[in-house]
Amino acid sequence: MKTKAIALFFCLMIISGNGYAIDIPLIKSSIQISVSITGYVDRPGTYQINSPSRLSEALENAKPLMQPQSGATQVIPEHSIDPYYFTLKSVEKEEEIEGLKNQALRSVTIIREGNSSHYDLQKFYCGGDLSQNPVIKDGDIIHVKAISKVVSIQGSVFKPGEYEYLKGDKLKDLLILAQGFKPEADLKSILIYRYKENKVDFDVYCLDLSSYEQDASLLEYGLEETDRIMVPTNSQFRRSWNVQIEGKINAPGEYLIDKETRLYDLLVLAGGPADNADLVNSIIVNRTLTEKIDPDFERLKSMSITMVTPMEYNYLRAKLRQITGKYSLNLQQCWDSKGEKSNPLLNDGDLIFIPAKLEMVWVSGQVKNPGLVPWVEGKNYVYYVEQAGGYTNNRKFLGTRIIRHSSGNWVKPTKKLSIRPGDTVFVAEKTDRDFWLDVKDVALLTTQLLTIIIGLRTVSNY
């Protein structure tokens, strides 16, 4: 009976040639075998491991870390620490020593009974090729080198980086290690930079791999040591232009737009403005321009005020008062006209903020009761100053300004100038002056004038 069972077992194993395959898992036993691990590993030496074990499992013993049970932190007794290999009393399973990232796992050597075999363990890790992860036998010597030759791949692949190069490598081998192209890869213009013999100059080759799924031979392109492959991104693939609308809108949030989407279209998509929305004072900005660095502005900020020309000073003030990237339009007009007016095309990165309607005027500075004053149509700045208690005795004469909410501009007030909701009435403070400093300035100016007059008379006498 036992003989029949054994025969049936072997028959099942050999029928794989008829289209069937049986995966016989490795069953761990208590048998211990001895293997030696040498080369570019953190802990070379001879190890006792369970049989059967594969190459990857054997190399676990030579990792730079001690592997704690169940992922817990393992505390190593202080007297057992080898200062050459360990500097911490506790180590985590996930940690790695930076130096061993350069192990040549694509060319691991196994010496068995005097014969050497080479295995590409990376192909097992990245592609599941079990033939490159053989079963280890008693007495095997495993040798790991450091990487000496590399190729690199960057751009739209899932694992860009530098990889060990083996003679005869093709593009398909590198793609296995890099886990293939991303969906947004521009396969029509793959660039390969290949260095010349002097390792300074290089040639550039362009490959069209757009049909590689139908023609696998396109991936048979041979690589050379130090090749650098660049896989560009197709910027139009699933192009996502995002616009954000916040504030008093019925459906705030982020929306996808295309090159034909206008402001009114977005307002309709977002459910229209809420009942208390202030469309007049709404702000629309392009965040790309808002976040863009202005070199002139940065330069002027760092300069002393005495070194800035009047024009540059005015530019600096305008930049501080106004929002860069702000659209110059009236959202109320856009909504009321149903897109017939003030209805521009939107751009990627636009931000629309619709504040709540607050029909107030802010009065600040040298007034007795600074704060918000209810807006009354047709009233000028004098009315709002009076509502705030009037001027203090420290206000600067002719120092009142109106700061427009919509633009940030500072405007000199007149009794005919209308105040709008959200505007600010600012009353400046009188500047303190020192009597003796004023006397000194006047004396200096008088001396300079006298010097000029004397000089002119002297010249005229000649």
DANOR-V923202 format. One record per helix or strand of 3 or more residues. SS is the DSSP state (A for helix, B for strand). FROM is the first residue (numbers start at 1). TO is the last residue. If there is no record, write none. Layout:
ss: {SS & SS}
from: {FROM & FROM}
to: {TO & TO}
This chain:
ss: {A & B & B & A & A & A & A & A & B & B & A & A & B & B & B & A & A & B & B & A & B & B & B & A & B & A & A & A & A & A & B & B & B & A & B & B & B & A}
from: {2 & 32 & 45 & 55 & 69 & 78 & 98 & 105 & 108 & 115 & 121 & 130 & 141 & 150 & 161 & 171 & 187 & 190 & 202 & 216 & 228 & 241 & 253 & 263 & 283 & 287 & 295 & 305 & 310 & 331 & 350 & 360 & 371 & 381 & 395 & 410 & 424 & 435}
to: {18 & 39 & 50 & 60 & 71 & 80 & 102 & 107 & 112 & 119 & 127 & 132 & 144 & 155 & 164 & 177 & 189 & 195 & 207 & 220 & 231 & 247 & 257 & 269 & 286 & 290 & 302 & 307 & 321 & 336 & 354 & 365 & 374 & 387 & 403 & 412 & 429 & 461}
